[in-house]
Structure formats: C-alpha cells, structure tokens
Amino acid sequence: MKQFFGMSQRGNLEEALQGLRQPQFIMLLSNKGQFEDHVAALEKRFPGIPSIGCIGMSYQNSVVENGVGIIAFTEGVTATANVLEQASSMPVKYIQRLEQDMQAVGGSSRDTVCIDFCSGNDACVLTTIYTALSKRGISLVGGTGDQGMVSANGRVYRDAVAYALVRNQNGRVKTYKENIYHQLGNYRFVASDTDRANYVLGALNGKSAKQVYKDILHVTDEEILTRTFQNPFGKINGDDTCIISIKEVRGNALACFRQVNDSDVLILLELGDYRAIVQNTIRQICQDFPRRSAIFSVNCLFRYKLFSEQGYMQNYLHDMSALGNHVGFVGYGEHYNNRFVNQSMTCVVFE
C-alpha cells in the first residue's frame, strides 16, 4: 500500500489534493470554518471513495494548525467507511452497519484495522464498536475531533462516530499505544462524588479532589491546568494505565477529559523521559516491521502542547519520520481498541 499526505496551511483543499491519484480511502482533517465545505468538495472531487473526516490538526513533517490536511491510502487496500449515529445515547442501534462492513471487507487481526473519528461520548462508543470488532480480533485506532462534528462519505454528522475498516492486501497491520508517564510515589485514591455525564471528579479518599492534588504537588488553583501536562491521573486497567487529564477546576472538584466513576482506583502520574520513550517505540516498530509502508498516528492535544512548549514537536516529527511515511492528527482524546485515553499516542503500522 501507499500513503499520501497533502496539506494547505491556508485551508485550500485543491492545494492539499495536488498529486492525489486514484485513492482507495481518504481522511479529511479540516478547520471549523471550512469543514462542511471541504466535506462536500472532497466528495465531489472523489465521488464514492470511502472517506471519514473531522475538525482537527494534521501533521507529517510539520503541523497544520488551522488549514486542511488530506491523508489517503492508495494501491493495495480494501476499505469501507460508515457512521454510527446517536453517539451520546444509543450508538448500538447502528452496530449492524459495522457488522455488515466487516463482512464486506473480510480480513482479520493480521491485516485489518478500524480507524475512527468521534464527536464525543467516546467510552460508550468504543465499548459498542469493540464488541463487534473483537469477534474478528480487529484492532482500533482513532480519536476525538473538535466542534462535535464528523463526516463519512461526503456527509456531515453531529453526535456520531465515523469509522473506516482498512484491509492491507499486501501485509500485516499492528496497533501501538505510547505512554510517556509513570507512577508518582505510592499514592492510591478511591474516587467518589463523581458526575459521570460531565466527567467530574469530586473527591479522592473522601477529600476534595482539588485539594488533594494541590497538597501533593504544592500548586495553586491557577497552576493545576498546566500541571496536568506533567502530572495527570492514571486509572489502572489490567497491566495498562489509562491517563486521565484535568480539564478545569469546578469549585472543589476537578473536571476531566475522561469519565471517572465512583469507586475507581486512581494513581498520580509523572512525566518520564519522553525523548527516550519515543526512541523505544521507534525501535519496537522497526523490530516488529522491518519493512513498513505507512504509519498513521493520533497524538493528544496535550502532548502536542507539551512537546511544543519543550521545543520538541518538530524534533518528534523528524524522529518519527525515520520509520518512513508517518502522518497523523492531533486529537482531543485517543482511542486504542476499547480504551479511551488521554495524553497518549496511538498508531497503526502497515507492512
């Protein structure tokens, strides 16, 4: 297979599409002012080609912050795209679409991946999708777009998840998740007074969540939102840790970017040597795939902000380019199989 990346910092779709011939699957990453126009124009340019899209930043050698990016797969893939509607209330109502698409694409854990763009309610959506995918062992990588909108096959949807099934006809696929954090101390907290619908964490071990965070890290209310770059929470999930970013302070509570439930056991995390961790990821991918056609990744907005503040973002893209054709988008939350995570990188590698 081959992967195409085109972009326009000015938001000129024709400029971004220059050089794209006979795509078999397309991803659109646009800005909020032009998204709907871009969706319609893309469908007109390539009618009937499976496509998904959302509002967000894209990248290859540099980041497209407020323009348009096009990621397309050509030669040697079988793909289909679709949407599950009513993401906030009943995405399972549309699960038959995914089941039919899996039947049409065929494939297995060895050669097929699901890529998704979601408008919100990610945890519920992922549980729904992965119930179907897991029957064939198909992995999922994706993320959340901005403004509560996604697109599929030339149509814009609100409150929905757009997905694509992509089968590599000439080799394997494999998904990865990169975590640049590790546990801080031996702190363990039991969450309570949570508001699941609004992702609010009220108390930890019976005390105000805000005060617990402030006391341990010696920060002010104003510093909490930037300190989450270095010290997010973590939820133990088997042998894995799901990162939970802090969104804002609400009274004595903390609103997060990921749902926390009463009785969840949380730990506090600290930033590790992210440069070394990235190099380890690159080495692992090279070991697993001596020959690579393409890498598509999703980086969290908070990782993008952290790397930019540390002057590492450009170096990060340069380091990842050592793998070959690496492209991706900046999400508001990352998807990895049935897990909705924050401050992480997820990716799929095509042989």
C-alpha positions in Angstrom: 0.0 0.0 0.0 0.9 3.7 -0.3 0.1 6.6 1.9 -0.5 10.1 0.6 -0.3 13.3 2.7 -1.3 16.7 1.3 -1.9 19.9 3.1 -2.6 23.6 2.9 -1.9 25.9 5.8 -4.3 28.4 4.1 -7.2 25.9 4.0 -7.1 25.5 0.2 -8.5 22.0 -0.5 -7.3 21.9 -4.1 -3.7 22.6 -2.9 -4.0 19.8 -0.4 -5.3 17.4 -3.0 -2.5 18.1 -5.5 -0.9 14.9 -6.7 -3.5 12.5 -5.3 -4.5 9.9 -7.8 -6.9 7.0 -7.5 -7.3 7.0 -3.7 -8.9 3.9 -2.1 -9.6 5.6 1.2 -9.4 9.3 2.3 -9.2 11.1 5.7 -10.0 14.8 5.9 -8.7 17.0 8.7 -10.0 20.5 8.4 -10.8 23.6 10.4 -14.1 24.7 11.9 -14.8 27.5 9.4 -14.3 25.3 6.3 -15.1 21.8 7.4 -18.5 21.4 5.9 -17.5 23.0 2.6 -14.4 20.7 2.4 -16.5 17.6 3.1 -18.8 18.5 0.2 -16.0 19.4 -2.2 -14.0 16.3 -1.4 -17.0 14.1 -2.2 -17.5 16.0 -5.5 -13.8 15.5 -6.4 -13.7 11.8 -5.5 -17.3 10.5 -5.6 -17.9 7.2 -4.0 -14.5 6.8 -2.4 -14.7 5.8 1.3 -13.9 8.8 3.5 -14.1 10.0 7.0 -13.2 13.4 8.5 -13.2 15.7 11.5 -12.1 19.1 12.6 -8.5 18.9 13.9 -4.8 19.5 13.2 -2.8 17.2 10.9 0.9 16.6 10.5 3.7 15.0 8.6 6.9 17.0 8.6 5.1 19.9 10.2 1.8 20.6 11.9 -1.2 22.1 10.0 -2.9 24.0 12.8 -5.8 25.8 11.1 -5.8 24.7 7.4 -6.6 21.4 5.8 -4.8 18.1 5.7 -5.6 15.1 3.5 -4.4 11.6 4.3 -5.2 8.9 1.7 -4.3 5.3 1.1 -3.7 4.1 -2.4 -2.7 0.8 -4.0 -3.3 -2.4 -2.2 -6.0 -1.7 0.4 -9.6 -2.6 0.6 -11.6 0.0 2.6 -15.1 0.9 3.6 -16.4 3.9 5.7 -19.6 4.4 7.6 -21.0 6.1 10.7 -22.7 5.1 14.0 -25.2 7.9 14.9 -26.7 8.9 18.3 -23.2 8.5 19.9 -24.3 10.2 23.1 -27.3 7.9 23.7 -27.6 4.8 21.6 -24.7 4.0 19.1 -25.5 0.3 19.5 -28.7 1.0 17.5 -26.5 1.2 14.3 -24.0 -1.6 15.1 -25.4 -3.7 12.2 -23.7 -1.3 9.8 -20.3 -2.2 11.3 -21.1 -5.9 11.2 -22.1 -5.7 7.5 -18.9 -3.7 6.7 -16.7 -6.3 8.4 -18.4 -8.9 6.3 -17.8 -6.9 3.1 -14.1 -6.1 3.8 -13.3 -9.5 5.2 -9.9 -9.5 6.9 -8.7 -10.5 10.3 -6.5 -9.3 13.2 -3.5 -9.9 10.9 -4.3 -7.5 8.1 -7.2 -5.2 9.1 -7.6 -2.1 11.3 -10.5 0.1 12.2 -9.8 3.9 12.2 -12.4 6.2 13.8 -13.1 9.9 14.4 -15.6 10.6 17.2 -17.7 13.6 18.2 -17.8 12.7 21.9 -19.1 10.1 24.5 -16.0 8.1 23.5 -16.0 5.5 26.2 -19.5 4.3 25.4 -18.9 4.5 21.6 -15.7 2.4 21.9 -17.3 -0.2 24.0 -20.0 -0.5 21.4 -17.6 -0.7 18.4 -15.2 -3.0 20.0 -17.9 -5.5 20.9 -18.2 -6.1 17.2 -14.6 -5.8 16.2 -13.4 -8.2 18.9 -15.3 -11.1 17.3 -12.6 -10.9 14.5 -9.8 -9.6 16.7 -9.6 -6.4 14.7 -7.8 -3.5 16.4 -8.9 0.1 16.5 -7.1 3.4 16.5 -8.7 6.8 16.4 -9.5 10.0 18.3 -11.9 12.8 19.0 -12.4 15.8 16.7 -13.4 19.3 17.6 -16.8 21.1 17.5 -18.8 17.8 17.8 -18.8 17.1 14.1 -17.5 14.3 11.9 -18.0 13.2 8.3 -18.4 10.0 6.4 -18.7 9.5 2.7 -19.4 13.2 1.9 -22.0 13.8 4.7 -21.5 15.8 8.0 -22.9 14.3 11.2 -23.2 15.6 14.7 -23.3 13.3 17.7 -21.8 10.4 15.8 -18.6 8.3 15.2 -17.3 8.0 11.7 -15.2 4.8 11.1 -13.3 3.1 8.4 -12.3 -0.5 8.1 -9.0 -0.8 6.2 -7.5 -4.1 5.0 -3.9 -4.3 3.9 -3.8 -6.6 0.9 0.0 -6.9 0.9 0.9 -7.5 4.5 0.2 -7.1 8.2 -1.1 -4.3 10.3 -0.4 -3.7 14.0 -1.5 -1.0 16.5 0.6 0.6 19.3 0.0 2.9 22.2 2.7 5.1 23.7 2.6 6.3 27.3 5.2 8.8 28.4 4.1 8.8 32.1 4.8 6.6 35.1 3.5 6.4 38.6 4.5 9.1 41.1 5.1 7.8 44.6 2.7 5.2 46.1 -0.4 7.3 46.0 -3.7 5.4 45.5 -7.0 7.1 45.6 -10.6 5.8 45.5 -12.8 8.2 43.5 -16.2 9.4 44.8 -18.7 12.2 44.3 -18.2 11.8 40.6 -20.5 13.2 37.9 -20.2 10.6 35.0 -22.0 12.7 32.5 -19.8 15.7 32.9 -16.5 13.8 33.7 -16.3 15.5 37.1 -14.1 14.0 39.9 -15.4 15.3 43.2 -13.4 13.5 45.9 -10.3 11.3 46.4 -10.3 9.1 49.5 -13.1 11.2 50.9 -11.4 14.6 50.5 -11.8 17.3 47.9 -10.1 16.2 44.7 -8.8 19.7 44.0 -7.3 20.0 47.5 -5.6 16.5 47.3 -4.0 17.4 44.0 -2.9 20.8 45.3 -1.5 19.4 48.6 0.6 16.7 46.9 2.1 18.9 44.2 2.1 22.2 46.0 0.3 24.1 43.3 -2.3 26.9 43.2 -5.7 26.7 41.6 -4.4 28.5 38.5 -1.4 26.1 38.1 -3.5 22.9 38.1 -4.4 23.1 34.4 -0.8 23.4 33.2 0.5 21.0 35.8 -1.7 18.2 34.3 0.9 18.1 31.4 3.4 16.8 34.0 1.1 15.1 36.5 -2.2 13.7 35.2 -4.1 11.0 37.0 -4.0 7.4 35.9 -6.5 4.5 36.1 -5.1 1.0 36.3 -6.6 -1.2 33.6 -5.1 -4.7 34.0 -1.4 -4.3 33.1 -2.0 -1.0 31.5 -2.6 2.6 32.7 -5.3 4.9 31.2 -4.2 8.5 31.5 -6.8 11.0 32.8 -6.1 14.7 32.0 -7.6 17.5 34.1 -9.8 19.9 32.0 -10.7 22.5 34.6 -11.4 23.3 38.3 -15.0 23.3 39.3 -15.4 24.5 42.8 -13.6 21.9 45.0 -13.9 19.3 42.2 -11.8 18.6 39.0 -13.4 18.2 35.6 -11.5 15.7 33.4 -11.3 14.8 29.8 -12.2 11.2 30.6 -15.0 9.7 32.6 -14.3 8.7 36.2 -16.7 6.6 38.2 -17.3 6.2 41.9 -15.0 3.6 43.4 -12.5 3.8 40.5 -9.0 3.4 41.8 -6.7 6.1 40.6 -2.9 6.9 40.9 -0.9 10.0 40.2 1.5 10.0 37.3 4.6 12.0 36.4 6.2 12.8 33.1 9.0 10.4 32.1 11.9 10.8 29.7 9.7 11.2 26.7 12.6 11.5 24.2 13.9 8.1 25.2 10.4 6.6 25.3 9.7 7.8 21.7 13.0 6.2 20.6 12.0 2.9 22.3 8.7 3.0 20.4 10.5 3.5 17.1 12.9 0.6 17.9 10.0 -1.7 18.7 8.1 -0.8 15.5 11.3 -1.4 13.5 11.8 -4.8 15.2 8.2 -5.8 14.5 8.1 -4.5 11.0 11.5 -4.4 9.1 9.5 -3.2 6.1 6.9 -0.5 6.6 4.5 1.0 4.0 2.9 3.6 6.3 2.3 4.8 9.8 -0.8 6.7 10.9 -0.9 8.1 14.4 -3.1 10.1 16.7 -1.3 12.4 19.2 -3.2 14.0 22.1 -3.6 17.8 22.0 -1.9 17.9 25.4 1.1 16.0 24.1 1.2 18.5 21.2 1.2 21.4 23.7 3.8 19.8 25.9 6.1 18.9 23.0 5.7 22.4 21.6 6.4 24.1 24.9 9.5 22.0 25.3 10.7 22.8 21.8 10.4 19.1 20.9 7.5 18.9 18.5 9.5 19.4 15.3 12.1 17.0 16.5 9.4 14.5 17.4 8.1 14.6 13.8 11.7 14.3 12.5 12.3 11.3 14.8 9.1 9.5 13.7 9.9 10.1 10.0 12.8 7.6 10.5 10.1 5.0 10.3 9.1 6.0 6.8 5.8 7.6 5.7 4.4 8.8 9.1 1.4 11.1 9.2 -1.4 11.7 11.7 -3.7 14.1 13.5 -4.0 15.8 16.9 -7.0 14.6 18.8 -8.9 15.6 21.9 -8.6 12.1 23.2 -7.1 8.9 21.8 -8.7 5.6 21.1 -7.0 2.2 21.4 -9.2 -0.8 20.9 -11.9 -0.4 23.6 -9.9 2.2 25.6 -10.4 6.0 25.6 -7.1 7.5 26.8 -5.7 11.0 27.3 -2.2 12.5 26.8 -1.1 9.4 24.7 -0.1 8.5 21.2 -1.8 5.6 19.4 -0.9 4.5 15.9 -1.3 1.8 13.3 1.6 0.4 11.2 1.1 -1.1 7.8 3.6 -3.6 6.5 
